[in-house]
Amino acid sequence: MRAGQAETPRDKEKDVQQPTAEYPVSPHGDRGPITHPLPAGIIVDRAVRVKMRDGVHLGATVWRPDREGRFPVVMCVTAYGKDFGPHEYSTLPKIMKAGMAVGTMHISDQTTWEGPDPSFWVPGGYVVIVANARGFYDSEGQAGIYSHEDMEDYADLIDWAGVQPWSNGAVGLNGVSYLAVNQWMVASGTRPKHLKAIIPWEGVSDFRRDLIEPGGVPETRFLGAYYAGSLARGAGEGIVESGPAMIERAAQHPFPLENIDVPALICASWSDHGLHTRGSLEGYMRISSPQKWLYTHGGNKWEVYYSPEALEWQKSFLDHFLKGEDNGFDRRPPVRLEVRRDKDNVEVRSEISWPPAAAKFTNMYLDPEGSTLSADAPAAPQERVYDAEAKQSVSFDLSFDRPTEISGPMVLKLWVSALDADDLDLFAAVHKIDREGREVHFCGKDGYREGAVALGWLRASRRHLDPGESKPWRPYQTLDRVEKVEPGEVVPVEIEILASSTLFEPGETLRLAISGRDIVEHARFGHDDSVNHGRHQLHAGGEQASYLLVPFC
């Protein structure tokens, strides 16, 4: 047995802030968490201590049915405080006060941040366990961020849970963001005997490409605030200084996703570009599990996670793989595809693969003279120059005369030059424009209300592609070298435009925008450490045909 027995807690003093959240009333109708007490018939033990292989004790809370029997376990490990309910959340009130759209979640007052709600799972015949990660809150040891010790701890916790007197020996993992990422970690790096299924609901799987420097462009806003906020609250201020080195170590050793072979229900959203979208889809495509499902959406991540439909998917999945119920889940089509008309109106259908089997990837060529995208490349060379340091972008339009669905990843192949510098940062966005010429906004990261259809980034000096990992519809930069350019030198680059699914009606337009700055402004996410100076020049036509590869369905 990897883990020891539960023991009584030892007093542990930590400078831990425990604010009471105040949720503002949103003029847009967002209410955040609407809480209710736990129903009767649930035993709660907040004083569980689990001994790890090295003698360190982690704190855990266990919610279980108040009746005889052995039950499957739904588990998560958190850095945000296992016993903090919605009125102690630290992140969500800040997001709401900033005017972001978070929707409404109907959850119990004991639901940990981004974790399973015991008021839903325990009446359904499950034990719920939430443990604090090593070094956070009442868990002993040195805090880490997706460290080897964290991975081994999670495996210990899983195998401890599998042999408790109230357990049937089957453990499933479930949670959002951090609580999803560490599922990739433990399932790919260890093989706990009692791990039977995972539900990583929107989680980074490659820190370098998904978050730290997508396309080689450093993200400069989110992580610093994350260390100083969510993580320092539970681990102390020291993690603000040590955090960057920890996340860099994790980035140097991407999770070996191909090692994962347990059944998996994976959620990916079109609304988290620059955070979890890419990693979730890569996880689905890379894992070796013969039984895996992909649930996509374009909404607010927390509202969707706790929605009736998403909970039905989660519970039916775990009922089948943890309880052995013949409920037909294994016969569901593997992909739930949500196609957006706008942020409020969607269509849902099933697919057999990702990207969709019907996707026809088509080159739409940039025409600088007409500011359009066309099925034919300009015969003669053309150029377009823009100021890379100003908030300025150039755009190219593709208008539709019939309903057109675009579902999947896109690629922007450009011939570019920096006229006044030896490097260039490129930012791309795909927008939807309605018949009246107004932009149609979609949900963005953290509930951003003016999100685009899709986003992409690239630093030209990091353009070198890995031919073994790249696909025609998904370039994969090695990010292991710096290849500067000479001022005026024209080079080809490929920008990964992250996956989305959007329906365009007749008279509506797809608009591709290219800039030297973030096109979608977001207070919590951005790329402010720019190499841009002076002017960029885009080249198209002739032997330097630039194009957007579009997945028409």
N, C-alpha and C positions, 0 to 999 in steps of 0.2 A: 504494500500500500504506500503510495507516494506521500500522503499527508497524514498527520497525526490526528488525535481526537480533539473534540471541542473542549475548551477549558474555560474556567471563570476568568473574567477580564482583570487585567492589572491596571491600576490608575496610570494614566499617561497625560502629562500636561503639555498642551500645545497652545500657541497663540492663534486661536481659530476664531475668525469673525463669524457671527451667526445673525446676519441681518434678517429682518422680516420684510419680505417683498411686498411692494405696493404696486398693483397693476393699474395703469391709467385707463380711463375710458377712451377708446379709440373712436374717432369720428367715422372711421371706415367700417365699424362693426366688429372689429377684433376684440375678443374678451379675454384671451389668454386662457389660463386654467380656470375651469369651473369645478370646484372640488366637492367631494362628498366623503363621509366617513366610511371606514371599512364596514362591510356587512357583518352580521353575526356569524359565528362558526369558523373564525380564523384565530389560530394561535400565533402570537408574535413574540419572537425572542430576539431582542436587540443585543444581548450580552454574549453572543457566541464568539469564541476565540478559536482559531484554527491554526495548528502548528505546522509550519513549513519544514521542508527537508533540512534546513540549516538552523532550526530552532526559533526562527522569528515567528511571531504570532500576528495574524491578520484578523481584524475585526469584521464580523459579518452579522447581518440581520436575516432571520429566517421567518417567513410567513408560511404557515401550513394548515391544512384542514384540521378542524377540531373533531376528528373521528379516527377510528382505527383504520389501518391500511398502509399500503406502500404506494407512493405516488411518484410520477416523473418530476424532474426538477427543471425549472427555468432559472437560469443564472446570468448574472452580469457582474463585472468588476468595474468600479468607478473611482475616479480621482476627485469627484465632486461632493462627496459626503453621502454615505449610504442612508442616513436617517434624515436628510434634508428633504422635506416635502415641498410642494409648490410655493408655499409662503416663505420658504427660505432660499429659493432659487436666486442665484446672483446674476446670471446672464440675461434671462428672459425679460425681467423688468426694464433693464437698460435698453434692450432692443426695442421694446414697445414704446418707451419714452422717446426714443429717437424717431418714432413714426413708422417703424417697420411693420409689415403685415405678418402676424404670427397665427392668425385664425383663432379658433376656439377649441380647447381640449377638455373633454369631460373625463376627469380622472379623480382618483381618491387623494385624500390629503396625506397619504403616505407613499406617493409615487416618487421615486428618486428621479433626478433630472436625466431625461433621455433614456429611461429604463422602463422595464415592464411594470404594469400597474397590478399590485397584488389583489386588488378588489375585482379584477377581471379574471386573473389566472387561478387563484386559489379556489373560488367556487366552482371552477371548471375542472377541479381534480388535479391541481398541480401544487408543488412546493415552489415558492419563489425565494431565491437567495440573492442578496446584494452584498458584496464585500468591498471594503475599502482597499485600494491598491497599497502596496508596500510604501511606508513612509508618509502616507496621507491620513490625516485625522487620527483615529485610534489604532491604526496598524503600525506595528513596529518596523524598524529597519530604515534604510536610506532610500528616500524617494527617487524614482527614476521616471523616464518617459519611454515606454515601450522597450525596456531593457531586457536583457537575457533573464535577469532575476524575475522581472514581471511575468515573462513567458512561463518560466518554471513554476512560479507561484500560482498562476491560473491553472496549470495542469494539476498541481497539488490540490487546489480547491475542488476541481471537477472530480477527481478520484476520491476525495474525502466525501463529497456529497453523494457519490454513487454507492457508498457502503453504510450510510446512516440508517437507523431502524425505520425511518419514515420514507425511505427512498426505494423505488423499484429498480434502481441501478441505471436508469437512463437519464442523461443530462443533456439539455439543449441550451444553447446560448442565445441571447436576444438583447438588442439595444442599438442605439443611434450614435453616430459620430465616434467619440472616444470609445464608447461601449461597443461599437462595431469594429473599429480598427483593431482592438485587442483580440477580437475573435479571429481575424486573419492571422494575427501573431501566433496565438496558441494552437490553432488548428493546422497551421503550416509548419510550425517548428517542433511540435510534440505530438504524441499520439496517446492521449489519455484513454484508458480502457473504457471509461464510462461516457465519453463524449459521443453522442449519437446524432446530433444535428446542430446546425448553426443558422442564425438569422442576423447577418450583418446588414443593418438597415441604414444605408448611406455611410460609407466609411472609406477614407483614404487607404490605398494599398501600396502606393509608391510615393513616399514623402517628397522626393526630389521633383518628380514630374507633375504630381497632383497639386502640390501646395508651395513648397519652398521656392522653387524657381521654374514655373511652367514655361517650357520652351526656352529655358535658360535666363528668363527675366526674373530677378529676385522679387519676391513678395515682401513688402516692407512694413505693413501695418498690423496684420492680424496676430502673428506669433508673439511679438513683444507684449501686446496687451493680454494675450492668452496666458503667458507665463506670470505676468504681474497680477492678473485677475483670478481666473478660475483655478489655476494650479497653486499659486501662492496662498490662496485662502486655506487650502488643506495641508500644504507641505511647508509653509513658511517662506519668507522673502528670499532665502538662499537659492530657490529654484529659478528666480529671475536671472541670476548670474549664470547658473549651471545649465539652464534649459537649452540655450542654443547649441552647446556642445552635445547634449544628450540627443536632441532631435537630429543633429548632423550625423551622429553615430548610427541612428536608426536609418537615416537616408542612405548611408553607405552600404547598408545590408538590407536590401528590399526583401520583403517576405517571399519565401519560395512558394508561391501560391499553387504551383502544380502539385505540391505535396498534399493538398487538401482533397480528401476523398469521401468525407462524410456528406450526407444530404444537406443541401443548402438552399435557403430562400433568401435571395439577395434583392435589396431595393436600391434603385438608382433614380435620381431625379434630373429633370432638365433645368431645375432651378438652383443648382448649386455649382455652377461653373467656376472653377478656380478653387474649389474645396473638395467636395466628395464625388462629384459626378464621374469624373474620369476613373478614379480608383474603384468605384463600385462596378462599372461596366468591365474594366479590365479584370476585376476579380471574377465576375461571372464567366468571362471568356477563358480565363487561364486555369481555373481550378479543375481538377481531374474528376470531381464527383460525377458519377454516372446519373445521379438524380439531383438536378439543380433547376431552380426556377428564378426568373427575373421579373420583379414587380416594378414597373416604371410609373412615374407621375411627374407633373409639372407644378405642383402646389407647394404649400408651406409644410416643411418637413415634419414639424411636431404635430400639427393638426392632422396630417395624413397618417402618421404612425399610429395615433390613437383613434383613428376613424373606424366606424363599424366594418367597412369593407376590408381595410388592412388588417384589423384584428381577426376577422374571419379567415383570411389567408394564413395569418400566423398560427392561429389555433388549429385549423384543419391540418396544416403542415405538421405541427408537433403532435397532434392527436394521432396522426398516421405513423410517424417515425418514433415517437416516444411511448405511445400507448399501444401501438399495433392495430389501430382501428382501420378496418377496410372501408374508408369513407370516400374513396375515389380520388383522393388528392394526387396520387401517383399517376393518374390518367389525365390530369389537367395539362393543357398545352403549356410548354415551358416558359412562354413570355407573355406577360400582360403588357400590352402597348397602349399608352395613353397619348392620344393625338390632340394637340391644343389648337383651338381656334383663337382664344385669347386667354387671359388669366383665369376667367371664370367658366368658360365653356369648353368642354372636351368631349372626345369620343374615345371609347375603349374597345379594343378587340384583342383577340389572341393571335400569337405568332408562333412559329415553330423554331425560330432561330433569331439570333442577334448578330449582326444587323439583319433586318427583315429580309427574308428570302426573295421578296419581290423587288427589293431596292435595285434600281438601275442607276449606277454611278455614271454621271455624265459631266463632261467638261463644259463649263460655261465660261467663255473667254472674255477677258476684260477689254473693253473698247474705250480708251481714254478720251478720244475725240467726242464720242457720243455719250459718255458716262453711263454705259450700259454693259450688261452681260449678254453674250450672244452665243449661239451654237457654233458659230464660225469665227475663227480668229481673224483679226485684221490682217490683210495681205501685206501691208507695209508697216514698218516699225513706227510706233507711237510712244510718247512719253507723257508723264504727268509729274509735276514737281509740287511738293508741299513743305511747309515749315515744320520741321520735326520737333521744335521746342515749343511751339504755340499749341493752344488747344484747337487744332485744325485737323480736319480729316478730308479725304477724298472719297467719293462714293460712286457706286456702279449699280444700276437698277435692272431687275428682271421682272417684267410685268406678265401677268397670267390672264389668259382668255378663257380658261376653264378651271374647275376645281383641281388643285394640285397639292398632293401631300409630299412633304419632304421629311423623311424619317431615317435617322442614322447620323454617323459622323460626316463631316465635310473636311476637305483639304484645300487650302489656298496655296497654289503654286505661283510664286512671283519671281520675276527678274527685277532686282533692285540695285541701287547704288546710293552711297552716302556721298554727297558732293563736297562736304566740308569736314568729314571725320573718317575715322578708321573702323567704325562699328555703327550699328544701328539697331534700335529696339523697335519692333513692329507690333502694333496692336490691331486686331481685326474684330469686327462685330457684324453679325447678320441681324438685320431688323426686318420687321413686317410693317408695311405701310398700307393703310386702308384706302378705299376708293376716293376719300376726300383728302388724301395726302397726309393724314395724321398717323403718327407711329402707334402701333398696337403694342402695349406693354405687357410683359409677362412677369411672373414671380422670379425674383433673383435671390442671391445668397442672403440668409438671415431675414427673409421676408422683404427684401428690397422691392419697392413697388414699381419701379420703372426699368425692369430687366429687359434684355434683348432676347432674340431667338437663340443666339449662340455666340460664344466668344472664343478667341484664340490669341496666343502671344508667341513671339520668337525674338531672341537676340541673334543677330546674323552671325556673330562669331561662334555661336554654339550650334550652328546649323548642321553639323556633320551627322549623317544618318547611319544607324545600325542596319545593314541590309538584312540581317537575319531576323530582326524584330519588326522591321517596318512592313506595312501592308499597303496596297494601293490606296486604301481609304483611311489609313492611320500611320502617318510618319512617326518614327521613333528616333529621336535624337540621342546620341550616346552621352552627351553632356560631360564628356571626359577630356575635352580639349577646347582651346581657344584659337580660332582662325580669323584673325583680323583681316580687314579689307583695305585696299588702297583707296584714297579719296577718288571718287569717280569710277572705281572698278565695278563692273556689273557682275553680280553673282546670282545663281538660282537658289531659292530657299523654299521650304515646304512648311507651312504652318498648320498644325492640328487645330481644326475648329471642332470644339467639343460637341458631342452628340445631342440631338434634340429630335422632337417630332412635332410638326406644325402643319396645319392645313391652310392653304391660301385659296381664297375664292376668286372668281372672275373679277377683274378690275383691281385686284390687290397686287402688291409689289414686294418682292424680296430686294432689300437694299444692302449691299456689301459696303461697309465703311472701313477705311484703313487710316491709321493715324500713328503719330509718335508718342501718344499719351493714352492713358486709360480712357476708353470711349464711354464706358459706363462708370460714373463716379459713385463710389461707395465709401462711407466713412470708416468702415472696419477692415476693408480690403483694398489694397492698391500696390502700385509698383513705382515707387518714387525715386529709386536709385538708378537713374537713366544714364545711358551712354550717349544719348542723342545730342548732336550739335549741328546747327545749321539746317540744311535742306536734304530731304530724301527725294529720290527720283524713281518712279515706277516705270518699267519698260513693258511693252506689249506689242504683239504683232510680229510678223516675219519669223525669224528664227528664235525670237525671245517672246514667245506667246505665253502670257500669264493667264491663269484660269482658276476658277472655283469649281472643285469637284463636288457635285450635288447628288444626293441619293433620292431620286424621284421614285415614288411608290405608286 
